[in-house]
């Protein structure tokens, strides 16, 4: 997982946007590095590198998901995006 600290809303405020971006990118690389290590060393484990899908009860917490996505996109992370309920079901 790549979520650093207290999440997308609070951690950039506490660390500053530049440090948060460095920390988040570090976590992204760590996930990729671990995956490469598992494959290179032929480690028998329950490896899953399909990404992360977070579900939200949008009706209950109306603004949280779009705001989180907007924060991350404004920091240059374009691999975080909203998908509809229909697309979620199809995936």
LOLUM-324116 format. One record per atom (N, C-alpha, C, O): atom name; residue number from 1; x negated, y, z negated. Coordinates in steps of 0.1 Angstrom, whole numbers, plus 5000, padded with zeros to 4 digits. Example, Ala and Ser with C-alpha at 12.3 -4.5 7.8 and 13.67 -1.06 7.14 Angstrom:
BEGIN
+----+-----+------+------+------+
: at :   i :   px :   py :   pz :
+----+-----+------+------+------+
:  N :   1 : 4868 : 4943 : 4922 :
: CA :   1 : 4877 : 4955 : 4922 :
:  C :   1 : 4868 : 4967 : 4922 :
:  O :   1 : 4858 : 4967 : 4915 :
:  N :   2 : 4872 : 4978 : 4929 :
: CA :   2 : 4863 : 4989 : 4929 :
:  C :   2 : 4871 : 5000 : 4921 :
:  O :   2 : 4866 : 5011 : 4920 :
+----+-----+------+------+------+
***
This chain:
BEGIN
+----+-----+------+------+------+
: at :   i :   px :   py :   pz :
+----+-----+------+------+------+
:  N :   1 : 4992 : 4988 : 5000 :
: CA :   1 : 5000 : 5000 : 5000 :
:  C :   1 : 4991 : 5012 : 5000 :
:  O :   1 : 4980 : 5012 : 4995 :
:  N :   2 : 4996 : 5023 : 5006 :
: CA :   2 : 4988 : 5035 : 5007 :
:  C :   2 : 4993 : 5047 : 4999 :
:  O :   2 : 4987 : 5057 : 5000 :
:  N :   3 : 5003 : 5045 : 4991 :
: CA :   3 : 5008 : 5056 : 4983 :
:  C :   3 : 4998 : 5059 : 4972 :
:  O :   3 : 4994 : 5050 : 4964 :
:  N :   4 : 4993 : 5071 : 4972 :
: CA :   4 : 4983 : 5076 : 4963 :
:  C :   4 : 4990 : 5084 : 4951 :
:  O :   4 : 4998 : 5092 : 4953 :
:  N :   5 : 4986 : 5081 : 4939 :
: CA :   5 : 4990 : 5088 : 4927 :
:  C :   5 : 5005 : 5088 : 4925 :
:  O :   5 : 5011 : 5078 : 4924 :
:  N :   6 : 5010 : 5100 : 4923 :
: CA :   6 : 5024 : 5101 : 4920 :
:  C :   6 : 5034 : 5103 : 4932 :
:  O :   6 : 5045 : 5107 : 4930 :
:  N :   7 : 5029 : 5100 : 4943 :
: CA :   7 : 5037 : 5100 : 4955 :
:  C :   7 : 5035 : 5112 : 4964 :
:  O :   7 : 5026 : 5120 : 4961 :
:  N :   8 : 5042 : 5112 : 4975 :
: CA :   8 : 5040 : 5122 : 4985 :
:  C :   8 : 5044 : 5137 : 4981 :
:  O :   8 : 5039 : 5146 : 4986 :
:  N :   9 : 5053 : 5138 : 4971 :
: CA :   9 : 5057 : 5152 : 4967 :
:  C :   9 : 5048 : 5158 : 4957 :
:  O :   9 : 5045 : 5170 : 4958 :
:  N :  10 : 5044 : 5150 : 4947 :
: CA :  10 : 5036 : 5156 : 4936 :
:  C :  10 : 5021 : 5156 : 4938 :
:  O :  10 : 5015 : 5166 : 4935 :
:  N :  11 : 5016 : 5145 : 4943 :
: CA :  11 : 5001 : 5144 : 4944 :
:  C :  11 : 4995 : 5155 : 4952 :
:  O :  11 : 4984 : 5160 : 4948 :
:  N :  12 : 5000 : 5159 : 4964 :
: CA :  12 : 4994 : 5170 : 4971 :
:  C :  12 : 4993 : 5183 : 4963 :
:  O :  12 : 4984 : 5191 : 4965 :
:  N :  13 : 5003 : 5185 : 4955 :
: CA :  13 : 5003 : 5197 : 4946 :
:  C :  13 : 4992 : 5196 : 4936 :
:  O :  13 : 4985 : 5206 : 4933 :
:  N :  14 : 4991 : 5184 : 4930 :
: CA :  14 : 4981 : 5182 : 4919 :
:  C :  14 : 4966 : 5182 : 4925 :
:  O :  14 : 4957 : 5188 : 4919 :
:  N :  15 : 4964 : 5175 : 4936 :
: CA :  15 : 4951 : 5173 : 4941 :
:  C :  15 : 4947 : 5184 : 4951 :
:  O :  15 : 4935 : 5187 : 4953 :
:  N :  16 : 4957 : 5191 : 4957 :
: CA :  16 : 4955 : 5199 : 4968 :
:  C :  16 : 4957 : 5191 : 4981 :
:  O :  16 : 4954 : 5179 : 4981 :
:  N :  17 : 4962 : 5198 : 4991 :
: CA :  17 : 4965 : 5191 : 5004 :
:  C :  17 : 4953 : 5184 : 5010 :
:  O :  17 : 4954 : 5173 : 5015 :
:  N :  18 : 4942 : 5191 : 5010 :
: CA :  18 : 4930 : 5185 : 5016 :
:  C :  18 : 4925 : 5172 : 5009 :
:  O :  18 : 4922 : 5162 : 5016 :
:  N :  19 : 4925 : 5173 : 4996 :
: CA :  19 : 4920 : 5161 : 4988 :
:  C :  19 : 4931 : 5150 : 4990 :
:  O :  19 : 4927 : 5138 : 4990 :
:  N :  20 : 4943 : 5153 : 4990 :
: CA :  20 : 4954 : 5143 : 4992 :
:  C :  20 : 4952 : 5136 : 5005 :
:  O :  20 : 4953 : 5124 : 5006 :
:  N :  21 : 4950 : 5144 : 5016 :
: CA :  21 : 4948 : 5138 : 5029 :
:  C :  21 : 4936 : 5128 : 5029 :
:  O :  21 : 4937 : 5117 : 5035 :
:  N :  22 : 4925 : 5132 : 5023 :
: CA :  22 : 4914 : 5124 : 5022 :
:  C :  22 : 4917 : 5111 : 5015 :
:  O :  22 : 4913 : 5100 : 5019 :
:  N :  23 : 4924 : 5112 : 5003 :
: CA :  23 : 4927 : 5101 : 4995 :
:  C :  23 : 4937 : 5091 : 5003 :
:  O :  23 : 4935 : 5079 : 5002 :
:  N :  24 : 4947 : 5097 : 5009 :
: CA :  24 : 4956 : 5088 : 5017 :
:  C :  24 : 4949 : 5081 : 5028 :
:  O :  24 : 4952 : 5069 : 5030 :
:  N :  25 : 4941 : 5088 : 5035 :
: CA :  25 : 4934 : 5082 : 5047 :
:  C :  25 : 4924 : 5071 : 5041 :
:  O :  25 : 4923 : 5061 : 5048 :
:  N :  26 : 4918 : 5073 : 5030 :
: CA :  26 : 4910 : 5063 : 5023 :
:  C :  26 : 4918 : 5051 : 5020 :
:  O :  26 : 4913 : 5040 : 5023 :
:  N :  27 : 4930 : 5052 : 5015 :
: CA :  27 : 4939 : 5041 : 5012 :
:  C :  27 : 4943 : 5034 : 5025 :
:  O :  27 : 4944 : 5021 : 5025 :
:  N :  28 : 4945 : 5041 : 5036 :
: CA :  28 : 4949 : 5035 : 5049 :
:  C :  28 : 4937 : 5026 : 5053 :
:  O :  28 : 4939 : 5015 : 5058 :
:  N :  29 : 4925 : 5032 : 5052 :
: CA :  29 : 4913 : 5024 : 5057 :
:  C :  29 : 4911 : 5012 : 5048 :
:  O :  29 : 4906 : 5002 : 5053 :
:  N :  30 : 4913 : 5013 : 5035 :
: CA :  30 : 4912 : 5002 : 5026 :
:  C :  30 : 4920 : 4990 : 5029 :
:  O :  30 : 4916 : 4979 : 5029 :
:  N :  31 : 4933 : 4993 : 5033 :
: CA :  31 : 4942 : 4983 : 5038 :
:  C :  31 : 4936 : 4976 : 5050 :
:  O :  31 : 4936 : 4964 : 5051 :
:  N :  32 : 4932 : 4984 : 5060 :
: CA :  32 : 4926 : 4979 : 5072 :
:  C :  32 : 4914 : 4971 : 5070 :
:  O :  32 : 4911 : 4960 : 5075 :
:  N :  33 : 4905 : 4976 : 5061 :
: CA :  33 : 4892 : 4969 : 5058 :
:  C :  33 : 4895 : 4956 : 5051 :
:  O :  33 : 4888 : 4946 : 5054 :
:  N :  34 : 4904 : 4955 : 5042 :
: CA :  34 : 4908 : 4943 : 5035 :
:  C :  34 : 4913 : 4933 : 5045 :
:  O :  34 : 4909 : 4921 : 5045 :
:  N :  35 : 4922 : 4937 : 5055 :
: CA :  35 : 4927 : 4928 : 5065 :
:  C :  35 : 4916 : 4923 : 5074 :
:  O :  35 : 4915 : 4911 : 5077 :
:  N :  36 : 4906 : 4931 : 5078 :
: CA :  36 : 4895 : 4927 : 5086 :
:  C :  36 : 4886 : 4917 : 5078 :
:  O :  36 : 4882 : 4907 : 5084 :
:  N :  37 : 4884 : 4919 : 5065 :
: CA :  37 : 4876 : 4910 : 5057 :
:  C :  37 : 4883 : 4896 : 5056 :
:  O :  37 : 4876 : 4886 : 5057 :
:  N :  38 : 4896 : 4896 : 5054 :
: CA :  38 : 4903 : 4884 : 5053 :
:  C :  38 : 4902 : 4876 : 5066 :
:  O :  38 : 4899 : 4864 : 5066 :
:  N :  39 : 4903 : 4883 : 5077 :
: CA :  39 : 4902 : 4876 : 5090 :
:  C :  39 : 4888 : 4871 : 5093 :
:  O :  39 : 4885 : 4860 : 5097 :
:  N :  40 : 4878 : 4880 : 5090 :
: CA :  40 : 4864 : 4877 : 5093 :
:  C :  40 : 4859 : 4865 : 5084 :
:  O :  40 : 4852 : 4856 : 5089 :
:  N :  41 : 4863 : 4864 : 5072 :
: CA :  41 : 4859 : 4854 : 5063 :
:  C :  41 : 4868 : 4841 : 5063 :
:  O :  41 : 4866 : 4832 : 5055 :
:  N :  42 : 4879 : 4842 : 5072 :
: CA :  42 : 4888 : 4831 : 5073 :
:  C :  42 : 4894 : 4827 : 5059 :
:  O :  42 : 4895 : 4815 : 5056 :
:  N :  43 : 4898 : 4837 : 5052 :
: CA :  43 : 4904 : 4834 : 5038 :
:  C :  43 : 4918 : 4830 : 5040 :
:  O :  43 : 4926 : 4836 : 5047 :
:  N :  44 : 4921 : 4818 : 5034 :
: CA :  44 : 4935 : 4813 : 5035 :
:  C :  44 : 4943 : 4820 : 5024 :
:  O :  44 : 4942 : 4817 : 5012 :
:  N :  45 : 4952 : 4829 : 5028 :
: CA :  45 : 4961 : 4836 : 5019 :
:  C :  45 : 4973 : 4840 : 5026 :
:  O :  45 : 4975 : 4838 : 5038 :
:  N :  46 : 4982 : 4846 : 5019 :
: CA :  46 : 4995 : 4851 : 5024 :
:  C :  46 : 4993 : 4865 : 5030 :
:  O :  46 : 5000 : 4874 : 5025 :
:  N :  47 : 4985 : 4867 : 5040 :
: CA :  47 : 4982 : 4880 : 5046 :
:  C :  47 : 4994 : 4885 : 5053 :
:  O :  47 : 5001 : 4877 : 5061 :
:  N :  48 : 4997 : 4897 : 5052 :
: CA :  48 : 5008 : 4903 : 5059 :
:  C :  48 : 5004 : 4918 : 5062 :
:  O :  48 : 5003 : 4926 : 5053 :
:  N :  49 : 5002 : 4921 : 5074 :
: CA :  49 : 4998 : 4934 : 5078 :
:  C :  49 : 5009 : 4941 : 5087 :
:  O :  49 : 5005 : 4947 : 5097 :
:  N :  50 : 5021 : 4938 : 5084 :
: CA :  50 : 5032 : 4943 : 5092 :
:  C :  50 : 5036 : 4958 : 5089 :
:  O :  50 : 5045 : 4963 : 5096 :
:  N :  51 : 5030 : 4964 : 5079 :
: CA :  51 : 5034 : 4978 : 5076 :
:  C :  51 : 5043 : 4978 : 5063 :
:  O :  51 : 5045 : 4968 : 5057 :
:  N :  52 : 5048 : 4989 : 5061 :
: CA :  52 : 5057 : 4991 : 5049 :
:  C :  52 : 5070 : 4998 : 5053 :
:  O :  52 : 5070 : 5008 : 5060 :
:  N :  53 : 5081 : 4992 : 5049 :
: CA :  53 : 5094 : 4997 : 5052 :
:  C :  53 : 5100 : 5000 : 5039 :
:  O :  53 : 5102 : 4991 : 5031 :
:  N :  54 : 5103 : 5013 : 5036 :
: CA :  54 : 5110 : 5017 : 5023 :
:  C :  54 : 5124 : 5020 : 5026 :
:  O :  54 : 5127 : 5028 : 5035 :
:  N :  55 : 5133 : 5013 : 5019 :
: CA :  55 : 5147 : 5015 : 5021 :
:  C :  55 : 5152 : 5026 : 5011 :
:  O :  55 : 5147 : 5026 : 5000 :
:  N :  56 : 5162 : 5033 : 5015 :
: CA :  56 : 5167 : 5044 : 5006 :
:  C :  56 : 5182 : 5043 : 5007 :
:  O :  56 : 5188 : 5041 : 5017 :
:  N :  57 : 5188 : 5045 : 4995 :
: CA :  57 : 5203 : 5047 : 4995 :
:  C :  57 : 5205 : 5062 : 4997 :
:  O :  57 : 5206 : 5070 : 4988 :
:  N :  58 : 5205 : 5066 : 5010 :
: CA :  58 : 5205 : 5080 : 5014 :
:  C :  58 : 5217 : 5088 : 5008 :
:  O :  58 : 5215 : 5100 : 5005 :
:  N :  59 : 5228 : 5081 : 5006 :
: CA :  59 : 5240 : 5088 : 5001 :
:  C :  59 : 5237 : 5092 : 4986 :
:  O :  59 : 5242 : 5102 : 4982 :
:  N :  60 : 5229 : 5084 : 4979 :
: CA :  60 : 5227 : 5086 : 4965 :
:  C :  60 : 5216 : 5097 : 4963 :
:  O :  60 : 5218 : 5105 : 4954 :
:  N :  61 : 5206 : 5096 : 4971 :
: CA :  61 : 5195 : 5106 : 4969 :
:  C :  61 : 5193 : 5114 : 4982 :
:  O :  61 : 5183 : 5112 : 4990 :
:  N :  62 : 5203 : 5122 : 4985 :
: CA :  62 : 5205 : 5128 : 4998 :
:  C :  62 : 5192 : 5134 : 5005 :
:  O :  62 : 5190 : 5131 : 5017 :
:  N :  63 : 5184 : 5142 : 4998 :
: CA :  63 : 5174 : 5149 : 5005 :
:  C :  63 : 5160 : 5142 : 5004 :
:  O :  63 : 5151 : 5146 : 5011 :
:  N :  64 : 5158 : 5133 : 4995 :
: CA :  64 : 5145 : 5128 : 4992 :
:  C :  64 : 5137 : 5122 : 5004 :
:  O :  64 : 5126 : 5126 : 5007 :
:  N :  65 : 5143 : 5112 : 5012 :
: CA :  65 : 5136 : 5106 : 5023 :
:  C :  65 : 5131 : 5116 : 5034 :
:  O :  65 : 5120 : 5117 : 5037 :
:  N :  66 : 5141 : 5125 : 5039 :
: CA :  66 : 5136 : 5134 : 5049 :
:  C :  66 : 5125 : 5144 : 5044 :
:  O :  66 : 5116 : 5147 : 5051 :
:  N :  67 : 5126 : 5148 : 5031 :
: CA :  67 : 5116 : 5157 : 5026 :
:  C :  67 : 5103 : 5150 : 5025 :
:  O :  67 : 5092 : 5157 : 5028 :
:  N :  68 : 5102 : 5138 : 5021 :
: CA :  68 : 5090 : 5131 : 5020 :
:  C :  68 : 5083 : 5129 : 5034 :
:  O :  68 : 5071 : 5131 : 5035 :
:  N :  69 : 5092 : 5126 : 5043 :
: CA :  69 : 5087 : 5124 : 5057 :
:  C :  69 : 5081 : 5137 : 5062 :
:  O :  69 : 5071 : 5138 : 5068 :
:  N :  70 : 5088 : 5148 : 5060 :
: CA :  70 : 5084 : 5161 : 5064 :
:  C :  70 : 5071 : 5165 : 5058 :
:  O :  70 : 5062 : 5171 : 5065 :
:  N :  71 : 5069 : 5162 : 5045 :
: CA :  71 : 5057 : 5166 : 5038 :
:  C :  71 : 5045 : 5158 : 5045 :
:  O :  71 : 5035 : 5164 : 5048 :
:  N :  72 : 5047 : 5145 : 5047 :
: CA :  72 : 5036 : 5137 : 5053 :
:  C :  72 : 5033 : 5141 : 5067 :
:  O :  72 : 5022 : 5142 : 5071 :
:  N :  73 : 5044 : 5144 : 5075 :
: CA :  73 : 5041 : 5148 : 5089 :
:  C :  73 : 5034 : 5161 : 5089 :
:  O :  73 : 5026 : 5163 : 5098 :
:  N :  74 : 5037 : 5171 : 5080 :
: CA :  74 : 5031 : 5184 : 5080 :
:  C :  74 : 5016 : 5182 : 5076 :
:  O :  74 : 5008 : 5191 : 5079 :
:  N :  75 : 5012 : 5171 : 5070 :
: CA :  75 : 4998 : 5169 : 5066 :
:  C :  75 : 4991 : 5161 : 5077 :
:  O :  75 : 4979 : 5157 : 5076 :
:  N :  76 : 4998 : 5158 : 5088 :
: CA :  76 : 4992 : 5151 : 5099 :
:  C :  76 : 4994 : 5136 : 5100 :
:  O :  76 : 4987 : 5129 : 5108 :
:  N :  77 : 5002 : 5130 : 5091 :
: CA :  77 : 5005 : 5116 : 5092 :
:  C :  77 : 5018 : 5114 : 5100 :
:  O :  77 : 5029 : 5114 : 5095 :
:  N :  78 : 5015 : 5110 : 5113 :
: CA :  78 : 5027 : 5109 : 5122 :
:  C :  78 : 5032 : 5094 : 5122 :
:  O :  78 : 5041 : 5091 : 5130 :
:  N :  79 : 5026 : 5085 : 5114 :
: CA :  79 : 5030 : 5071 : 5114 :
:  C :  79 : 5040 : 5069 : 5103 :
:  O :  79 : 5044 : 5058 : 5100 :
:  N :  80 : 5045 : 5080 : 5097 :
: CA :  80 : 5056 : 5079 : 5087 :
:  C :  80 : 5068 : 5086 : 5093 :
:  O :  80 : 5067 : 5098 : 5096 :
:  N :  81 : 5079 : 5079 : 5094 :
: CA :  81 : 5091 : 5084 : 5101 :
:  C :  81 : 5103 : 5077 : 5096 :
:  O :  81 : 5103 : 5067 : 5090 :
:  N :  82 : 5114 : 5084 : 5099 :
: CA :  82 : 5128 : 5079 : 5095 :
:  C :  82 : 5133 : 5070 : 5106 :
:  O :  82 : 5132 : 5074 : 5118 :
:  N :  83 : 5139 : 5059 : 5102 :
: CA :  83 : 5147 : 5051 : 5111 :
:  C :  83 : 5161 : 5050 : 5106 :
:  O :  83 : 5164 : 5050 : 5094 :
:  N :  84 : 5170 : 5048 : 5115 :
: CA :  84 : 5184 : 5047 : 5112 :
:  C :  84 : 5188 : 5034 : 5105 :
:  O :  84 : 5180 : 5024 : 5106 :
:  N :  85 : 5200 : 5033 : 5099 :
: CA :  85 : 5204 : 5021 : 5093 :
:  C :  85 : 5205 : 5010 : 5104 :
:  O :  85 : 5202 : 4998 : 5102 :
:  N :  86 : 5210 : 5013 : 5116 :
: CA :  86 : 5211 : 5004 : 5127 :
:  C :  86 : 5198 : 4998 : 5131 :
:  O :  86 : 5196 : 4986 : 5133 :
:  N :  87 : 5188 : 5007 : 5132 :
: CA :  87 : 5175 : 5002 : 5136 :
:  C :  87 : 5168 : 4994 : 5125 :
:  O :  87 : 5162 : 4984 : 5128 :
:  N :  88 : 5171 : 4997 : 5113 :
: CA :  88 : 5166 : 4989 : 5101 :
:  C :  88 : 5171 : 4975 : 5102 :
:  O :  88 : 5164 : 4965 : 5101 :
:  N :  89 : 5185 : 4974 : 5105 :
: CA :  89 : 5191 : 4961 : 5106 :
:  C :  89 : 5185 : 4953 : 5117 :
:  O :  89 : 5183 : 4941 : 5116 :
:  N :  90 : 5183 : 4959 : 5128 :
: CA :  90 : 5177 : 4952 : 5140 :
:  C :  90 : 5163 : 4947 : 5138 :
:  O :  90 : 5159 : 4937 : 5143 :
:  N :  91 : 5155 : 4955 : 5130 :
: CA :  91 : 5142 : 4951 : 5127 :
:  C :  91 : 5141 : 4939 : 5118 :
:  O :  91 : 5131 : 4934 : 5114 :
+----+-----+------+------+------+
***
